[in-house]
């Protein structure tokens, strides 16, 4: 699975990005047809956000968004919703 990461108006620590990518790869055990994932990190006044759009061969795309005081917490919320 190909994972593309985008950071909007922020700098995300490399360890958080790597952890998010690793956890996205684990989702392949639930859906082996996953072909790609677009991961977007955004920082705004309200908080920090992590969004993912998963492309599945032969099916609709799956979208999830997480919010938290830190990027790691936002990633955890997003991945819980995807699971």
Rosetta constraint file for C-alpha pairs under 8 A:
AtomPair CA 1 CA 25 HARMONIC 7.02 0.50
AtomPair CA 1 CA 34 HARMONIC 6.36 0.50
AtomPair CA 1 CA 35 HARMONIC 4.92 0.50
AtomPair CA 1 CA 36 HARMONIC 5.10 0.50
AtomPair CA 1 CA 37 HARMONIC 7.37 0.50
AtomPair CA 2 CA 35 HARMONIC 6.51 0.50
AtomPair CA 2 CA 36 HARMONIC 4.56 0.50
AtomPair CA 2 CA 37 HARMONIC 6.24 0.50
AtomPair CA 3 CA 21 HARMONIC 6.84 0.50
AtomPair CA 3 CA 36 HARMONIC 5.75 0.50
AtomPair CA 3 CA 37 HARMONIC 4.74 0.50
AtomPair CA 3 CA 38 HARMONIC 5.87 0.50
AtomPair CA 3 CA 39 HARMONIC 7.07 0.50
AtomPair CA 4 CA 36 HARMONIC 7.91 0.50
AtomPair CA 4 CA 37 HARMONIC 6.33 0.50
AtomPair CA 4 CA 38 HARMONIC 4.92 0.50
AtomPair CA 4 CA 39 HARMONIC 6.01 0.50
AtomPair CA 5 CA 17 HARMONIC 7.91 0.50
AtomPair CA 5 CA 38 HARMONIC 6.10 0.50
AtomPair CA 5 CA 39 HARMONIC 4.72 0.50
AtomPair CA 5 CA 40 HARMONIC 5.85 0.50
AtomPair CA 5 CA 41 HARMONIC 7.83 0.50
AtomPair CA 6 CA 38 HARMONIC 7.80 0.50
AtomPair CA 6 CA 39 HARMONIC 6.23 0.50
AtomPair CA 6 CA 40 HARMONIC 4.74 0.50
AtomPair CA 6 CA 41 HARMONIC 6.22 0.50
AtomPair CA 7 CA 11 HARMONIC 6.63 0.50
AtomPair CA 7 CA 12 HARMONIC 7.13 0.50
AtomPair CA 7 CA 40 HARMONIC 5.89 0.50
AtomPair CA 7 CA 41 HARMONIC 4.80 0.50
AtomPair CA 7 CA 42 HARMONIC 6.16 0.50
AtomPair CA 8 CA 40 HARMONIC 7.37 0.50
AtomPair CA 8 CA 41 HARMONIC 6.06 0.50
AtomPair CA 8 CA 42 HARMONIC 4.89 0.50
AtomPair CA 8 CA 43 HARMONIC 6.96 0.50
AtomPair CA 9 CA 42 HARMONIC 6.25 0.50
AtomPair CA 9 CA 43 HARMONIC 6.00 0.50
AtomPair CA 9 CA 44 HARMONIC 7.88 0.50
AtomPair CA 10 CA 41 HARMONIC 7.59 0.50
AtomPair CA 10 CA 42 HARMONIC 6.39 0.50
AtomPair CA 10 CA 43 HARMONIC 5.71 0.50
AtomPair CA 12 CA 16 HARMONIC 6.87 0.50
AtomPair CA 12 CA 17 HARMONIC 6.92 0.50
AtomPair CA 12 CA 41 HARMONIC 7.53 0.50
AtomPair CA 12 CA 71 HARMONIC 7.31 0.50
AtomPair CA 13 CA 17 HARMONIC 6.64 0.50
AtomPair CA 14 CA 18 HARMONIC 6.16 0.50
AtomPair CA 15 CA 19 HARMONIC 6.06 0.50
AtomPair CA 16 CA 20 HARMONIC 6.15 0.50
AtomPair CA 16 CA 71 HARMONIC 7.29 0.50
AtomPair CA 16 CA 72 HARMONIC 6.14 0.50
AtomPair CA 17 CA 21 HARMONIC 6.22 0.50
AtomPair CA 18 CA 22 HARMONIC 6.13 0.50
AtomPair CA 19 CA 23 HARMONIC 6.18 0.50
AtomPair CA 20 CA 24 HARMONIC 6.14 0.50
AtomPair CA 20 CA 75 HARMONIC 6.55 0.50
AtomPair CA 21 CA 25 HARMONIC 6.31 0.50
AtomPair CA 22 CA 26 HARMONIC 6.56 0.50
AtomPair CA 23 CA 27 HARMONIC 6.93 0.50
AtomPair CA 23 CA 79 HARMONIC 7.67 0.50
AtomPair CA 24 CA 28 HARMONIC 7.67 0.50
AtomPair CA 24 CA 37 HARMONIC 7.81 0.50
AtomPair CA 24 CA 79 HARMONIC 7.59 0.50
AtomPair CA 27 CA 31 HARMONIC 6.57 0.50
AtomPair CA 27 CA 83 HARMONIC 7.26 0.50
AtomPair CA 28 CA 32 HARMONIC 4.86 0.50
AtomPair CA 28 CA 33 HARMONIC 7.40 0.50
AtomPair CA 28 CA 34 HARMONIC 6.22 0.50
AtomPair CA 33 CA 56 HARMONIC 5.49 0.50
AtomPair CA 33 CA 57 HARMONIC 5.44 0.50
AtomPair CA 34 CA 54 HARMONIC 7.02 0.50
AtomPair CA 34 CA 55 HARMONIC 5.98 0.50
AtomPair CA 34 CA 56 HARMONIC 4.49 0.50
AtomPair CA 34 CA 57 HARMONIC 6.40 0.50
AtomPair CA 35 CA 54 HARMONIC 7.74 0.50
AtomPair CA 35 CA 55 HARMONIC 5.73 0.50
AtomPair CA 35 CA 56 HARMONIC 5.72 0.50
AtomPair CA 35 CA 57 HARMONIC 6.42 0.50
AtomPair CA 36 CA 54 HARMONIC 5.95 0.50
AtomPair CA 36 CA 55 HARMONIC 5.25 0.50
AtomPair CA 36 CA 56 HARMONIC 7.41 0.50
AtomPair CA 37 CA 52 HARMONIC 6.57 0.50
AtomPair CA 37 CA 53 HARMONIC 5.59 0.50
AtomPair CA 37 CA 54 HARMONIC 4.47 0.50
AtomPair CA 37 CA 55 HARMONIC 6.19 0.50
AtomPair CA 38 CA 51 HARMONIC 8.00 0.50
AtomPair CA 38 CA 52 HARMONIC 5.48 0.50
AtomPair CA 38 CA 53 HARMONIC 5.17 0.50
AtomPair CA 38 CA 54 HARMONIC 6.59 0.50
AtomPair CA 39 CA 50 HARMONIC 7.17 0.50
AtomPair CA 39 CA 51 HARMONIC 5.74 0.50
AtomPair CA 39 CA 52 HARMONIC 4.58 0.50
AtomPair CA 39 CA 53 HARMONIC 6.77 0.50
AtomPair CA 40 CA 50 HARMONIC 5.74 0.50
AtomPair CA 40 CA 51 HARMONIC 5.09 0.50
AtomPair CA 40 CA 52 HARMONIC 6.38 0.50
AtomPair CA 41 CA 48 HARMONIC 7.55 0.50
AtomPair CA 41 CA 49 HARMONIC 5.77 0.50
AtomPair CA 41 CA 50 HARMONIC 4.71 0.50
AtomPair CA 41 CA 51 HARMONIC 6.54 0.50
AtomPair CA 41 CA 71 HARMONIC 7.72 0.50
AtomPair CA 42 CA 48 HARMONIC 5.94 0.50
AtomPair CA 42 CA 49 HARMONIC 5.12 0.50
AtomPair CA 42 CA 50 HARMONIC 6.53 0.50
AtomPair CA 43 CA 47 HARMONIC 6.15 0.50
AtomPair CA 43 CA 48 HARMONIC 4.57 0.50
AtomPair CA 43 CA 49 HARMONIC 6.26 0.50
AtomPair CA 44 CA 48 HARMONIC 6.24 0.50
AtomPair CA 47 CA 67 HARMONIC 6.76 0.50
AtomPair CA 47 CA 68 HARMONIC 6.08 0.50
AtomPair CA 47 CA 69 HARMONIC 5.57 0.50
AtomPair CA 47 CA 70 HARMONIC 7.58 0.50
AtomPair CA 48 CA 67 HARMONIC 5.73 0.50
AtomPair CA 48 CA 68 HARMONIC 5.56 0.50
AtomPair CA 48 CA 69 HARMONIC 5.98 0.50
AtomPair CA 48 CA 70 HARMONIC 5.96 0.50
AtomPair CA 48 CA 71 HARMONIC 5.78 0.50
AtomPair CA 48 CA 74 HARMONIC 6.65 0.50
AtomPair CA 49 CA 65 HARMONIC 7.04 0.50
AtomPair CA 49 CA 66 HARMONIC 5.63 0.50
AtomPair CA 49 CA 67 HARMONIC 4.56 0.50
AtomPair CA 49 CA 68 HARMONIC 6.62 0.50
AtomPair CA 49 CA 71 HARMONIC 6.69 0.50
AtomPair CA 49 CA 74 HARMONIC 5.64 0.50
AtomPair CA 49 CA 75 HARMONIC 7.82 0.50
AtomPair CA 50 CA 65 HARMONIC 5.73 0.50
AtomPair CA 50 CA 66 HARMONIC 5.21 0.50
AtomPair CA 50 CA 67 HARMONIC 6.54 0.50
AtomPair CA 50 CA 71 HARMONIC 6.94 0.50
AtomPair CA 50 CA 74 HARMONIC 5.50 0.50
AtomPair CA 50 CA 75 HARMONIC 5.58 0.50
AtomPair CA 50 CA 78 HARMONIC 6.59 0.50
AtomPair CA 51 CA 63 HARMONIC 7.41 0.50
AtomPair CA 51 CA 64 HARMONIC 5.77 0.50
AtomPair CA 51 CA 65 HARMONIC 4.31 0.50
AtomPair CA 51 CA 66 HARMONIC 6.35 0.50
AtomPair CA 51 CA 75 HARMONIC 7.97 0.50
AtomPair CA 51 CA 78 HARMONIC 6.73 0.50
AtomPair CA 52 CA 63 HARMONIC 5.74 0.50
AtomPair CA 52 CA 64 HARMONIC 5.50 0.50
AtomPair CA 52 CA 65 HARMONIC 6.52 0.50
AtomPair CA 52 CA 78 HARMONIC 7.46 0.50
AtomPair CA 53 CA 61 HARMONIC 6.60 0.50
AtomPair CA 53 CA 62 HARMONIC 5.60 0.50
AtomPair CA 53 CA 63 HARMONIC 4.55 0.50
AtomPair CA 53 CA 64 HARMONIC 6.76 0.50
AtomPair CA 54 CA 61 HARMONIC 5.58 0.50
AtomPair CA 54 CA 62 HARMONIC 5.05 0.50
AtomPair CA 54 CA 63 HARMONIC 6.46 0.50
AtomPair CA 55 CA 59 HARMONIC 7.84 0.50
AtomPair CA 55 CA 60 HARMONIC 7.20 0.50
AtomPair CA 55 CA 61 HARMONIC 4.87 0.50
AtomPair CA 55 CA 62 HARMONIC 6.72 0.50
AtomPair CA 56 CA 60 HARMONIC 6.61 0.50
AtomPair CA 56 CA 61 HARMONIC 6.16 0.50
AtomPair CA 56 CA 62 HARMONIC 7.88 0.50
AtomPair CA 62 CA 82 HARMONIC 7.86 0.50
AtomPair CA 63 CA 82 HARMONIC 7.68 0.50
AtomPair CA 64 CA 78 HARMONIC 5.65 0.50
AtomPair CA 64 CA 79 HARMONIC 7.73 0.50
AtomPair CA 64 CA 81 HARMONIC 6.26 0.50
AtomPair CA 64 CA 82 HARMONIC 6.15 0.50
AtomPair CA 65 CA 74 HARMONIC 7.96 0.50
AtomPair CA 65 CA 77 HARMONIC 7.57 0.50
AtomPair CA 65 CA 78 HARMONIC 5.05 0.50
AtomPair CA 65 CA 81 HARMONIC 7.83 0.50
AtomPair CA 66 CA 73 HARMONIC 7.97 0.50
AtomPair CA 66 CA 74 HARMONIC 4.59 0.50
AtomPair CA 66 CA 75 HARMONIC 6.14 0.50
AtomPair CA 66 CA 76 HARMONIC 7.39 0.50
AtomPair CA 66 CA 77 HARMONIC 4.84 0.50
AtomPair CA 66 CA 78 HARMONIC 4.21 0.50
AtomPair CA 66 CA 79 HARMONIC 7.94 0.50
AtomPair CA 67 CA 71 HARMONIC 7.92 0.50
AtomPair CA 67 CA 73 HARMONIC 7.24 0.50
AtomPair CA 67 CA 74 HARMONIC 4.40 0.50
AtomPair CA 67 CA 75 HARMONIC 7.77 0.50
AtomPair CA 67 CA 77 HARMONIC 6.88 0.50
AtomPair CA 67 CA 78 HARMONIC 7.72 0.50
AtomPair CA 68 CA 72 HARMONIC 7.89 0.50
AtomPair CA 68 CA 73 HARMONIC 5.24 0.50
AtomPair CA 68 CA 74 HARMONIC 4.54 0.50
AtomPair CA 68 CA 77 HARMONIC 7.93 0.50
AtomPair CA 69 CA 73 HARMONIC 6.86 0.50
AtomPair CA 69 CA 74 HARMONIC 7.44 0.50
AtomPair CA 70 CA 74 HARMONIC 6.42 0.50
AtomPair CA 71 CA 75 HARMONIC 6.10 0.50
AtomPair CA 72 CA 76 HARMONIC 6.30 0.50
AtomPair CA 73 CA 77 HARMONIC 6.35 0.50
AtomPair CA 74 CA 78 HARMONIC 6.21 0.50
AtomPair CA 75 CA 79 HARMONIC 6.09 0.50
AtomPair CA 76 CA 80 HARMONIC 6.12 0.50
AtomPair CA 77 CA 81 HARMONIC 6.39 0.50
AtomPair CA 78 CA 82 HARMONIC 6.37 0.50
AtomPair CA 79 CA 83 HARMONIC 6.11 0.50
